[in-house]
Amino acid sequence: MLISLLSSHKFKKLVSLFIFMLSFQFVGQLTAEEEKENKTTPEYLHYVISQYSDNVEISNNVISFQYAGVPLFCVWDANADRMRMLTPIAKVEDLEPELLITLLKANYHTVLDARYAIGNDVLYSAFIHPLSSITKDELESAIRQVANTALTFGTSFTSGELSFPGNNEDSETEPVEDNGESM
Protein backbone atom coordinates (compact mmCIF):
# COMPACT_ATOMS: atom_id res chain seq x y z
CA MET A 1 0.00 0.00 0.00
CA LEU A 2 2.85 2.40 0.86
CA ILE A 3 4.51 1.68 -2.48
CA SER A 4 1.31 2.43 -4.35
CA LEU A 5 0.93 5.70 -2.41
CA LEU A 6 4.55 6.77 -3.11
CA SER A 7 4.16 6.03 -6.81
CA SER A 8 0.80 7.73 -7.18
CA HIS A 9 0.62 10.79 -9.42
CA LYS A 10 -1.12 12.84 -6.69
CA PHE A 11 1.60 12.12 -4.14
CA LYS A 12 4.37 13.04 -6.60
CA LYS A 13 2.65 16.35 -7.36
CA LEU A 14 2.29 17.05 -3.63
CA VAL A 15 5.98 16.32 -2.97
CA SER A 16 7.02 18.47 -5.96
CA LEU A 17 4.89 21.34 -4.70
CA PHE A 18 6.36 20.99 -1.20
CA ILE A 19 9.95 21.05 -2.53
CA PHE A 20 9.13 24.02 -4.75
CA MET A 21 7.68 25.98 -1.82
CA LEU A 22 10.55 24.98 0.45
CA SER A 23 13.09 26.31 -2.05
CA PHE A 24 11.63 29.84 -1.72
CA GLN A 25 12.27 29.81 2.01
CA PHE A 26 16.03 29.86 1.41
CA VAL A 27 16.20 32.35 -1.46
CA GLY A 28 18.22 35.38 -0.36
CA GLN A 29 19.26 33.84 2.95
CA LEU A 30 22.93 33.59 3.78
CA THR A 31 24.60 30.70 5.51
CA ALA A 32 26.25 31.49 8.84
CA GLU A 33 29.66 31.47 7.12
CA GLU A 34 28.49 33.81 4.34
CA GLU A 35 26.87 36.11 6.89
CA LYS A 36 30.11 36.26 8.89
CA GLU A 37 32.04 37.15 5.73
CA ASN A 38 29.68 40.07 5.01
CA LYS A 39 30.11 41.76 8.39
CA THR A 40 31.99 45.03 8.50
CA THR A 41 35.32 44.81 10.30
CA PRO A 42 37.67 47.48 11.68
CA GLU A 43 39.96 46.72 8.72
CA TYR A 44 37.13 47.53 6.32
CA LEU A 45 36.42 50.79 8.20
CA HIS A 46 40.07 51.71 7.64
CA TYR A 47 39.87 50.79 3.96
CA VAL A 48 36.82 52.99 3.32
CA ILE A 49 38.10 55.89 5.42
CA SER A 50 41.46 55.76 3.59
CA GLN A 51 39.58 56.68 0.42
CA TYR A 52 38.63 60.00 2.04
CA SER A 53 41.96 61.14 3.43
CA ASP A 54 45.66 60.73 2.76
CA ASN A 55 46.52 61.23 6.42
CA VAL A 56 44.83 58.33 8.24
CA GLU A 57 46.22 57.11 11.56
CA ILE A 58 45.17 54.13 13.65
CA SER A 59 45.79 53.85 17.37
CA ASN A 60 44.19 50.94 19.22
CA ASN A 61 40.48 51.16 18.30
CA VAL A 62 40.52 54.70 16.86
CA ILE A 63 41.01 55.82 13.27
CA SER A 64 41.84 59.55 13.04
CA PHE A 65 41.71 61.48 9.80
CA GLN A 66 40.58 64.76 8.26
CA TYR A 67 37.73 65.37 5.84
CA ALA A 68 36.88 68.84 4.50
CA GLY A 69 39.32 70.29 7.03
CA VAL A 70 37.49 68.67 9.96
CA PRO A 71 39.37 66.25 12.25
CA LEU A 72 37.30 63.06 12.46
CA PHE A 73 37.63 60.04 14.70
CA CYS A 74 36.14 56.63 14.05
CA VAL A 75 35.99 54.63 17.28
CA TRP A 76 34.83 51.02 17.40
CA ASP A 77 34.24 48.18 19.82
CA ALA A 78 34.01 44.88 17.96
CA ASN A 79 32.85 43.02 21.10
CA ALA A 80 29.92 45.41 21.55
CA ASP A 81 29.38 45.58 17.75
CA ARG A 82 29.32 49.39 17.78
CA MET A 83 31.12 52.16 15.95
CA ARG A 84 31.09 55.94 16.26
CA MET A 85 32.21 58.61 13.84
CA LEU A 86 32.72 61.87 15.73
CA THR A 87 34.44 65.20 16.00
CA PRO A 88 34.62 67.59 18.97
CA ILE A 89 32.98 70.98 18.45
CA ALA A 90 33.06 72.96 21.71
CA LYS A 91 33.31 72.78 25.48
CA VAL A 92 29.83 72.59 27.02
CA GLU A 93 30.73 75.34 29.51
CA ASP A 94 31.16 77.73 26.57
CA LEU A 95 27.64 77.13 25.21
CA GLU A 96 24.57 79.24 25.98
CA PRO A 97 21.64 77.21 27.39
CA GLU A 98 19.36 78.38 24.54
CA LEU A 99 21.79 76.84 22.08
CA LEU A 100 21.15 73.40 23.56
CA ILE A 101 17.47 73.71 22.54
CA THR A 102 18.58 74.67 19.03
CA LEU A 103 20.81 71.58 18.93
CA LEU A 104 17.92 69.31 19.95
CA LYS A 105 15.74 70.83 17.22
CA ALA A 106 18.56 70.33 14.70
CA ASN A 107 18.84 66.68 15.77
CA TYR A 108 15.20 66.29 14.84
CA HIS A 109 15.06 68.33 11.62
CA THR A 110 18.39 68.87 9.93
CA VAL A 111 21.29 66.71 11.09
CA LEU A 112 19.52 63.41 10.39
CA ASP A 113 21.83 60.40 10.98
CA ALA A 114 24.53 62.48 12.62
CA ARG A 115 23.74 64.01 16.01
CA TYR A 116 24.90 66.73 18.30
CA ALA A 117 25.90 64.90 21.47
CA ILE A 118 27.54 65.73 24.78
CA GLY A 119 30.16 63.50 26.40
CA ASN A 120 32.80 64.35 29.00
CA ASP A 121 31.69 68.01 28.96
CA VAL A 122 32.38 68.32 25.22
CA LEU A 123 29.85 68.90 22.43
CA TYR A 124 30.42 66.48 19.55
CA SER A 125 29.04 65.84 16.12
CA ALA A 126 28.51 62.08 16.19
CA PHE A 127 27.16 59.18 14.17
CA ILE A 128 26.58 55.86 15.97
CA HIS A 129 25.84 52.53 14.27
CA PRO A 130 26.30 48.77 14.73
CA LEU A 131 29.77 47.93 13.41
CA SER A 132 28.95 44.63 11.72
CA SER A 133 26.10 45.92 9.58
CA ILE A 134 27.31 49.34 8.45
CA THR A 135 27.61 49.51 4.68
CA LYS A 136 30.14 51.42 2.61
CA ASP A 137 27.43 53.92 1.59
CA GLU A 138 26.37 54.45 5.22
CA LEU A 139 29.98 54.92 6.32
CA GLU A 140 30.64 57.44 3.55
CA SER A 141 27.43 59.27 4.46
CA ALA A 142 28.50 59.27 8.13
CA ILE A 143 31.81 60.93 7.22
CA ARG A 144 30.06 63.67 5.24
CA GLN A 145 27.29 64.19 7.80
CA VAL A 146 29.57 64.42 10.83
CA ALA A 147 31.86 66.89 9.05
CA ASN A 148 28.94 69.00 7.81
CA THR A 149 27.27 68.98 11.22
CA ALA A 150 30.47 70.37 12.75
CA LEU A 151 31.04 72.89 9.94
CA THR A 152 27.49 74.27 10.16
CA PHE A 153 27.42 74.49 13.97
CA GLY A 154 26.32 78.00 14.87
CA THR A 155 24.77 78.69 11.45
CA SER A 156 22.44 76.27 9.67
CA PHE A 157 23.01 73.24 11.96
CA THR A 158 22.74 70.72 9.12
CA SER A 159 24.33 67.45 8.08
CA GLY A 160 23.90 68.49 4.47
CA GLU A 161 22.08 65.33 3.38
CA LEU A 162 18.48 66.65 3.54
CA SER A 163 16.05 68.21 6.00
CA PHE A 164 12.72 67.11 7.38
CA PRO A 165 9.81 69.54 6.95
CA GLY A 166 9.00 71.90 9.77
CA ASN A 167 12.41 73.45 10.24
CA ASN A 168 12.24 77.25 10.32
CA GLU A 169 15.99 77.84 10.37
CA ASP A 170 17.48 79.66 7.37
CA SER A 171 20.52 78.02 5.86
CA GLU A 172 23.55 80.31 6.11
CA THR A 173 26.31 77.81 5.33
CA GLU A 174 26.52 75.53 2.33
CA PRO A 175 27.19 71.89 3.26
CA VAL A 176 30.30 70.16 1.99
CA GLU A 177 29.53 68.14 -1.11
CA ASP A 178 31.31 65.02 -2.24
CA ASN A 179 33.71 65.92 -5.03
CA GLY A 180 33.73 62.37 -6.38
CA GLU A 181 37.54 62.18 -6.41
CA SER A 182 37.95 59.36 -3.92
CA MET A 183 34.88 57.22 -4.41
C-alpha angles and dihedrals in degrees: 000000000000091000091052090049093049092049096046118115092231093054092049091051091049092050091047091051091048092051091046092052092044091054091061091057091068100041109118094007119124126219116242089257093050091047091052090051091054096054118110114248132195087254090057090049087055092048094053094042090050088064089063102047140027092209105063120154129186124203118172104307098345129093112196123194143137128250122180088350092303120121107232131190126199110199123184142181110197092189091056091038092230136127133184130198109199149154129194115244110175146337110268091228089064094056126094113235091238089059090062089062089050089052092052090050090049090051088058101041115021117014095057112175094010117068141199104240138174123222130158090358092302128114111228138184102227143176118194125192142150107275099219097054104039111119128214090253092051092048092049090048090049091055092051095042096048091048093046092046089055094043093051095045107128094019124047098349094215138143089213096233099099140302133242117235119265099053112130096187117116115229111242100166127053113231120240111263126209109258092203093231098117104032 
